[in-house]
Amino acid sequence: QVQLVESGGGLVQTGDSLRLSCAASGGTFSRTAMGWFRQAPGKEREAVAAISRSGGSIYYGDSVKGRFTISRDNAKHTLYLQMNSLKPEDTAVYYCAAAETTRYFTRGWSSRQRDYTYWGQGTEVTVSS
């Protein structure tokens, strides 16, 4: 079983930056495609970014392109999300997710929630205006 623990959320102001981390244990991290999702109050959960096993292939949702950067450190079993130029509409609970090591995606990543088996408990990000 894979366990995922997010950290790094908090209350910030418009234009600030935050870096989220997701520590993974219990699996083979380097063989796992990973993703970040978020759920804002009253809205459905959406894909923010996703990354292939090696980190060489990446996806970003349209709303975060140019502002957020996903990365991973396979030696540290950790996934990151650097968030810059934060906006009030980025306010949400952010979740990291891991696919099964047996899942292969054409582009190395997936933006679909149903492709991920393991989920963290979430970390809350609030951006004040």
DRENPA-3360 file (N, C-alpha, C; in nm, 2 decimals, always signed):
BEGIN
1 = QVQLVESG = +0.08/-0.12/+0.00/+0.00/+0.00/+0.00/+0.09/+0.12/+0.00 ~ +0.04/+0.22/-0.08/+0.11/+0.35/-0.08/+0.05/+0.45/+0.01 ~ +0.13/+0.52/+0.09/+0.08/+0.62/+0.17/+0.13/+0.76/+0.12 ~ +0.04/+0.86/+0.12/+0.08/+0.99/+0.07/+0.05/+1.09/+0.17 ~ +0.14/+1.18/+0.20/+0.12/+1.28/+0.30/+0.16/+1.42/+0.25 ~ +0.06/+1.50/+0.23/+0.09/+1.64/+0.18/+0.12/+1.73/+0.29 ~ +0.20/+1.84/+0.25/+0.23/+1.94/+0.35/+0.26/+2.07/+0.27 ~ +0.26/+2.18/+0.34/+0.30/+2.31/+0.28/+0.19/+2.40/+0.25;
9 = GGLVQTGD = +0.06/+2.36/+0.28/-0.05/+2.46/+0.26/-0.05/+2.57/+0.36 ~ -0.14/+2.66/+0.34/-0.15/+2.77/+0.43/-0.23/+2.89/+0.38 ~ -0.23/+2.99/+0.45/-0.30/+3.12/+0.42/-0.20/+3.22/+0.36 ~ -0.22/+3.26/+0.24/-0.13/+3.36/+0.18/-0.21/+3.47/+0.11 ~ -0.14/+3.57/+0.06/-0.21/+3.68/-0.01/-0.19/+3.66/-0.16 ~ -0.27/+3.73/-0.23/-0.26/+3.73/-0.38/-0.12/+3.77/-0.42 ~ -0.07/+3.69/-0.51/+0.07/+3.72/-0.56/+0.18/+3.64/-0.49 ~ +0.15/+3.58/-0.38/+0.25/+3.51/-0.30/+0.28/+3.37/-0.36;
17 = SLRLSCAA = +0.37/+3.31/-0.30/+0.41/+3.17/-0.35/+0.40/+3.07/-0.23 ~ +0.38/+2.95/-0.27/+0.38/+2.84/-0.18/+0.44/+2.72/-0.25 ~ +0.50/+2.63/-0.17/+0.55/+2.50/-0.23/+0.48/+2.39/-0.15 ~ +0.41/+2.31/-0.22/+0.35/+2.19/-0.15/+0.44/+2.07/-0.17 ~ +0.44/+1.98/-0.07/+0.52/+1.86/-0.08/+0.43/+1.74/-0.06 ~ +0.46/+1.63/-0.12/+0.39/+1.51/-0.09/+0.49/+1.40/-0.07 ~ +0.50/+1.35/+0.05/+0.59/+1.24/+0.08/+0.52/+1.11/+0.06 ~ +0.58/+1.02/-0.01/+0.53/+0.89/-0.04/+0.60/+0.78/+0.03;
25 = SGGTFSRT = +0.53/+0.68/+0.07/+0.59/+0.56/+0.13/+0.51/+0.44/+0.10 ~ +0.58/+0.33/+0.11/+0.51/+0.20/+0.09/+0.50/+0.15/-0.05 ~ +0.56/+0.22/-0.14/+0.56/+0.17/-0.28/+0.69/+0.20/-0.35 ~ +0.69/+0.18/-0.48/+0.81/+0.21/-0.56/+0.79/+0.34/-0.63 ~ +0.83/+0.45/-0.56/+0.80/+0.58/-0.61/+0.85/+0.61/-0.75 ~ +0.96/+0.56/-0.78/+1.02/+0.60/-0.91/+0.95/+0.53/-1.02 ~ +0.86/+0.43/-0.99/+0.78/+0.36/-1.10/+0.64/+0.41/-1.09 ~ +0.61/+0.52/-1.03/+0.47/+0.57/-1.01/+0.45/+0.70/-1.07;
33 = AMGWFRQA = +0.35/+0.71/-1.17/+0.31/+0.84/-1.22/+0.23/+0.91/-1.11 ~ +0.25/+1.04/-1.10/+0.19/+1.12/-0.99/+0.12/+1.23/-1.04 ~ +0.03/+1.28/-0.96/-0.05/+1.40/-0.99/-0.09/+1.49/-0.88 ~ -0.12/+1.61/-0.90/-0.18/+1.70/-0.81/-0.32/+1.74/-0.85 ~ -0.41/+1.73/-0.76/-0.55/+1.77/-0.79/-0.59/+1.87/-0.68 ~ -0.70/+1.94/-0.71/-0.75/+2.04/-0.61/-0.90/+2.04/-0.61 ~ -0.96/+2.07/-0.50/-1.10/+2.09/-0.49/-1.14/+2.21/-0.41 ~ -1.20/+2.31/-0.48/-1.24/+2.43/-0.42/-1.38/+2.41/-0.36;
41 = PGKEREAV = -1.41/+2.50/-0.27/-1.54/+2.49/-0.20/-1.66/+2.49/-0.30 ~ -1.74/+2.39/-0.30/-1.86/+2.39/-0.39/-1.83/+2.35/-0.53 ~ -1.71/+2.30/-0.55/-1.67/+2.26/-0.69/-1.62/+2.12/-0.69 ~ -1.62/+2.06/-0.81/-1.56/+1.93/-0.82/-1.41/+1.93/-0.82 ~ -1.35/+1.82/-0.79/-1.21/+1.81/-0.79/-1.16/+1.82/-0.93 ~ -1.05/+1.89/-0.95/-0.99/+1.90/-1.08/-0.84/+1.88/-1.08 ~ -0.79/+1.84/-1.20/-0.65/+1.81/-1.21/-0.57/+1.94/-1.22 ~ -0.46/+1.95/-1.15/-0.38/+2.07/-1.15/-0.25/+2.04/-1.23;
49 = AAISRSGG = -0.19/+1.93/-1.20/-0.06/+1.90/-1.28/-0.04/+1.75/-1.26 ~ +0.04/+1.69/-1.35/+0.07/+1.55/-1.34/+0.21/+1.53/-1.40 ~ +0.28/+1.42/-1.36/+0.42/+1.40/-1.39/+0.44/+1.26/-1.41 ~ +0.53/+1.23/-1.51/+0.56/+1.09/-1.54/+0.66/+1.04/-1.44 ~ +0.69/+0.91/-1.45/+0.78/+0.84/-1.35/+0.91/+0.91/-1.34 ~ +0.97/+0.94/-1.45/+1.10/+1.00/-1.45/+1.10/+1.15/-1.43 ~ +0.98/+1.21/-1.45/+0.97/+1.36/-1.44/+0.99/+1.42/-1.57 ~ +1.01/+1.35/-1.68/+1.04/+1.40/-1.81/+0.92/+1.45/-1.89;
57 = SIYYGDSV = +0.80/+1.41/-1.85/+0.68/+1.44/-1.92/+0.58/+1.50/-1.82 ~ +0.53/+1.62/-1.85/+0.45/+1.69/-1.75/+0.32/+1.75/-1.81 ~ +0.22/+1.75/-1.73/+0.09/+1.81/-1.77/+0.06/+1.92/-1.67 ~ +0.00/+2.03/-1.73/-0.06/+2.14/-1.64/-0.20/+2.17/-1.69 ~ -0.28/+2.19/-1.59/-0.42/+2.25/-1.62/-0.40/+2.39/-1.68 ~ -0.50/+2.43/-1.76/-0.49/+2.56/-1.82/-0.49/+2.67/-1.72 ~ -0.55/+2.66/-1.61/-0.56/+2.77/-1.51/-0.43/+2.79/-1.44 ~ -0.34/+2.70/-1.44/-0.22/+2.71/-1.37/-0.09/+2.72/-1.45;
65 = KGRFTISR = -0.11/+2.70/-1.58/+0.01/+2.71/-1.67/+0.08/+2.84/-1.66 ~ +0.22/+2.83/-1.65/+0.30/+2.95/-1.63/+0.31/+3.00/-1.49 ~ +0.24/+2.94/-1.40/+0.24/+2.98/-1.26/+0.29/+2.87/-1.17 ~ +0.24/+2.75/-1.20/+0.28/+2.63/-1.11/+0.38/+2.55/-1.18 ~ +0.46/+2.48/-1.10/+0.56/+2.39/-1.15/+0.55/+2.26/-1.06 ~ +0.53/+2.15/-1.13/+0.54/+2.02/-1.06/+0.67/+1.96/-1.08 ~ +0.72/+1.89/-0.98/+0.85/+1.82/-0.99/+0.85/+1.71/-0.89 ~ +0.95/+1.62/-0.91/+0.96/+1.51/-0.82/+1.11/+1.48/-0.79;
73 = DNAKHTLY = +1.13/+1.43/-0.67/+1.27/+1.38/-0.64/+1.25/+1.23/-0.60 ~ +1.29/+1.15/-0.70/+1.27/+1.00/-0.68/+1.36/+0.95/-0.57 ~ +1.47/+1.01/-0.54/+1.56/+0.97/-0.43/+1.50/+0.99/-0.30 ~ +1.42/+1.10/-0.29/+1.35/+1.14/-0.16/+1.21/+1.09/-0.16 ~ +1.16/+1.03/-0.26/+1.02/+0.98/-0.26/+0.92/+1.10/-0.24 ~ +0.95/+1.21/-0.30/+0.87/+1.33/-0.27/+0.83/+1.39/-0.40 ~ +0.70/+1.44/-0.40/+0.64/+1.51/-0.51/+0.63/+1.65/-0.47 ~ +0.65/+1.75/-0.56/+0.64/+1.89/-0.52/+0.54/+1.96/-0.62;
81 = LQMNSLKP = +0.49/+2.07/-0.56/+0.41/+2.17/-0.65/+0.45/+2.31/-0.60 ~ +0.53/+2.37/-0.69/+0.56/+2.51/-0.66/+0.46/+2.60/-0.72 ~ +0.40/+2.68/-0.64/+0.29/+2.77/-0.68/+0.33/+2.91/-0.67 ~ +0.33/+2.98/-0.78/+0.37/+3.12/-0.78/+0.25/+3.21/-0.83 ~ +0.26/+3.34/-0.80/+0.16/+3.43/-0.84/+0.02/+3.38/-0.81 ~ +0.00/+3.34/-0.68/-0.13/+3.28/-0.64/-0.24/+3.38/-0.65 ~ -0.36/+3.33/-0.68/-0.48/+3.41/-0.70/-0.59/+3.35/-0.60 ~ -0.68/+3.43/-0.57/-0.79/+3.38/-0.48/-0.86/+3.26/-0.54;
89 = EDTAVYYC = -0.87/+3.25/-0.67/-0.93/+3.13/-0.73/-0.85/+3.00/-0.72 ~ -0.73/+3.01/-0.67/-0.64/+2.90/-0.64/-0.68/+2.84/-0.50 ~ -0.76/+2.90/-0.43/-0.80/+2.85/-0.30/-0.87/+2.72/-0.31 ~ -0.82/+2.62/-0.24/-0.88/+2.48/-0.25/-0.80/+2.39/-0.16 ~ -0.85/+2.27/-0.14/-0.77/+2.17/-0.08/-0.70/+2.09/-0.19 ~ -0.57/+2.08/-0.18/-0.48/+2.02/-0.28/-0.45/+1.88/-0.23 ~ -0.46/+1.79/-0.33/-0.44/+1.65/-0.30/-0.33/+1.60/-0.40 ~ -0.24/+1.51/-0.35/-0.15/+1.44/-0.44/-0.21/+1.30/-0.46;
97 = AAAETTRY = -0.17/+1.24/-0.57/-0.23/+1.11/-0.60/-0.12/+1.03/-0.68 ~ -0.13/+0.90/-0.66/-0.03/+0.81/-0.72/-0.11/+0.70/-0.79 ~ -0.06/+0.67/-0.91/-0.12/+0.56/-0.99/-0.05/+0.43/-0.95 ~ -0.11/+0.32/-0.98/-0.05/+0.19/-0.96/+0.08/+0.18/-1.05 ~ +0.18/+0.11/-1.00/+0.30/+0.10/-1.08/+0.28/+0.02/-1.21 ~ +0.17/-0.05/-1.21/+0.14/-0.13/-1.33/+0.06/-0.05/-1.44 ~ +0.03/+0.07/-1.41/-0.04/+0.16/-1.50/+0.06/+0.23/-1.59 ~ +0.04/+0.22/-1.72/+0.12/+0.30/-1.82/+0.03/+0.39/-1.90;
105 = FTRGWSSR = +0.08/+0.51/-1.91/+0.00/+0.61/-1.98/+0.08/+0.65/-2.10 ~ +0.00/+0.68/-2.21/+0.06/+0.71/-2.34/+0.17/+0.82/-2.33 ~ +0.13/+0.93/-2.25/+0.22/+1.04/-2.24/+0.30/+1.04/-2.11 ~ +0.28/+0.93/-2.04/+0.36/+0.91/-1.91/+0.28/+0.96/-1.79 ~ +0.18/+1.04/-1.81/+0.10/+1.10/-1.70/-0.05/+1.09/-1.74 ~ -0.13/+1.11/-1.64/-0.28/+1.12/-1.66/-0.34/+1.23/-1.59 ~ -0.43/+1.30/-1.64/-0.50/+1.40/-1.57/-0.64/+1.36/-1.53 ~ -0.67/+1.23/-1.54/-0.80/+1.17/-1.50/-0.79/+1.12/-1.36;
113 = QRDYTYWG = -0.88/+1.16/-1.27/-0.88/+1.11/-1.13/-0.89/+0.96/-1.13 ~ -0.97/+0.90/-1.22/-1.00/+0.76/-1.21/-0.87/+0.67/-1.24 ~ -0.77/+0.74/-1.29/-0.64/+0.66/-1.32/-0.55/+0.65/-1.19 ~ -0.59/+0.72/-1.09/-0.51/+0.72/-0.97/-0.57/+0.64/-0.86 ~ -0.49/+0.56/-0.79/-0.54/+0.46/-0.69/-0.52/+0.52/-0.55 ~ -0.41/+0.59/-0.53/-0.38/+0.63/-0.39/-0.39/+0.78/-0.38 ~ -0.44/+0.83/-0.27/-0.46/+0.97/-0.25/-0.42/+1.01/-0.11 ~ -0.36/+1.13/-0.10/-0.33/+1.18/+0.03/-0.46/+1.25/+0.09;
121 = QGTEVTVS = -0.44/+1.30/+0.21/-0.55/+1.35/+0.29/-0.58/+1.50/+0.25 ~ -0.49/+1.56/+0.18/-0.51/+1.69/+0.13/-0.44/+1.80/+0.22 ~ -0.41/+1.91/+0.16/-0.35/+2.02/+0.24/-0.43/+2.15/+0.18 ~ -0.47/+2.23/+0.27/-0.55/+2.34/+0.24/-0.47/+2.47/+0.20 ~ -0.51/+2.53/+0.09/-0.44/+2.65/+0.05/-0.55/+2.76/+0.04 ~ -0.53/+2.87/+0.11/-0.62/+2.98/+0.10/-0.55/+3.10/+0.06 ~ -0.60/+3.17/-0.05/-0.54/+3.29/-0.10/-0.63/+3.40/-0.08 ~ -0.59/+3.50/+0.00/-0.68/+3.61/+0.03/-0.65/+3.72/-0.08;
129 = S = -0.75/+3.80/-0.10/-0.74/+3.91/-0.20/-0.70/+4.04/-0.13;
% end
